[in-house]
Amino acid sequence: MWPFKRQRPEPAPAAAAIPVPAAKAQSILCIPGIWADREELVLSIIDSSKGDYMIAGGILFNAKEERHYTIEFCERDERMRASFAAAGKVTRVTDAFLDEIDKHKYVVYISGETGGLTEAENIARAGTEVLKAGGIGVKIESAGKAFSKDTWLGLMERFNEGSLYELFVIDSITSEDGAVFSCGMHNLGMRDTIVSGEDIQDAVDLIRIFGYYQLIDKPVIKENQTFQKDQESARFRITTERHPPYEEEGPFHNPYGVWRLTKD
């Protein structure tokens, strides 16, 4: 359900829609686990998913729905606890959970082309099956956001379209110059958002509402339109950010671009 009131963007004169990049985004899920070896993971996936998911070579696939992802089975990583601690701040992971992460024996990485709501949901469901088959937690490498097993499974059990924002997007990153921006909207095929000159919490609220607006209402946003959280709130001008936070290719890079919201 849409959790906020909002004001639709005003029309922009002589503005063209932003072109969609030729290449879609890649989403990457990191799942540490307690498997004794790769064979145990392969058998556990079949058992826990009742045969819906299988692993063959370097591919995790759902034959029934004709979906497949690259899967890597890696040795224990001593940096994993610290990595989950940093990425789990926004989801408030506990020390007890981090202690469990520290006990992992292997790490599974699942990657695949997303850049859309259906694709993002599908890879989230694939990750859920790996989690059920012996995983401890999930970190979205293409957003920098980590979840305990219980939190992730809870979101998937109550899944709706808005859950994709909670799973794949972080909206409270700050830069040295005080700007606040989101990361991870490319997993959903959308632009991230950056705001400067606002109180941090106000900026986070604005970015979050604007993100949900894109996800739920699916508007065609054009350069120089304006946006309001509600009819009583300040109006912000929507423009393309020319120097986004993650300009270089990498898991955080958004090939769709970044919107800048500036108080009008």
RAFEN-V707944 format. One record per backbone hydrogen bond with DSSP energy under -1.0 kcal/mol. CO is the residue of the C=O (numbers start at 0). NH is the residue of the N-H. E is the energy in kcal/mol with one decimal. If there is no record, write none. Layout:
<<CO,NH,E> <CO,NH,E>>
//
This chain:
<<6,227,-1.1> <24,113,-2.8> <26,111,-1.7> <27,140,-1.8> <28,109,-2.6> <29,138,-2.3> <30,107,-2.3> <31,135,-2.9> <32,104,-2.9> <32,105,-1.6> <36,40,-1.4> <37,41,-2.5> <38,42,-2.4> <39,43,-2.5> <40,44,-2.5> <41,45,-1.5> <42,46,-2.2> <43,47,-3.1> <44,48,-2.0> <45,50,-2.4> <46,49,-1.0> <48,51,-1.5> <53,60,-2.8> <55,58,-1.6> <57,70,-2.3> <58,55,-2.6> <59,68,-2.6> <60,53,-2.3> <61,66,-1.8> <66,61,-3.2> <68,59,-2.9> <69,110,-2.3> <71,108,-2.2> <73,106,-2.4> <76,79,-1.9> <78,82,-2.2> <79,83,-2.6> <80,84,-2.2> <81,85,-2.2> <82,86,-2.3> <83,87,-1.4> <86,145,-2.2> <87,92,-2.0> <93,97,-2.1> <94,98,-2.1> <95,99,-1.5> <96,100,-2.2> <97,101,-1.9> <99,102,-1.3> <100,103,-1.8> <105,32,-2.7> <106,73,-3.4> <107,30,-3.0> <108,71,-2.4> <109,28,-3.0> <110,69,-2.1> <111,26,-2.6> <115,119,-2.2> <116,120,-2.4> <117,121,-2.3> <118,122,-2.2> <119,123,-1.8> <120,124,-2.1> <121,125,-1.9> <122,126,-2.3> <123,127,-1.8> <124,128,-1.6> <125,129,-1.6> <126,130,-2.4> <127,131,-2.5> <128,132,-1.2> <130,133,-1.3> <130,134,-1.1> <133,33,-1.6> <135,148,-1.1> <137,146,-3.0> <138,29,-2.9> <138,140,-1.1> <139,142,-1.7> <139,143,-2.9> <139,144,-1.1> <144,139,-3.2> <146,137,-2.0> <147,151,-2.5> <148,152,-2.7> <149,153,-2.2> <150,154,-2.1> <151,155,-2.1> <152,156,-2.4> <153,157,-1.7> <155,158,-1.1> <159,162,-1.8> <160,163,-1.3> <161,165,-1.2> <162,166,-2.2> <163,167,-2.4> <164,168,-1.8> <169,182,-2.5> <172,180,-2.7> <174,177,-1.9> <178,174,-2.3> <179,194,-2.8> <180,172,-1.9> <182,169,-2.5> <183,186,-1.6> <184,187,-1.5> <184,189,-2.1> <185,188,-1.1> <186,115,-1.1> <191,258,-3.4> <192,181,-2.1> <193,260,-2.2> <194,179,-2.9> <198,202,-2.8> <199,203,-2.6> <200,204,-2.6> <201,205,-2.2> <202,206,-2.8> <203,207,-2.6> <204,208,-2.5> <205,209,-2.5> <206,210,-2.3> <207,211,-2.6> <208,212,-2.3> <209,213,-2.0> <210,214,-2.2> <211,215,-3.3> <212,216,-1.7> <221,224,-1.7> <224,237,-3.1> <226,235,-2.6> <227,6,-2.9> <229,232,-1.3> <234,263,-3.4> <235,226,-2.4> <236,261,-2.1> <237,223,-3.3> <238,259,-3.5> <249,252,-1.0> <253,256,-1.3> <256,191,-1.5> <257,240,-2.8> <258,193,-2.4> <259,238,-2.4> <261,236,-3.8>>
//
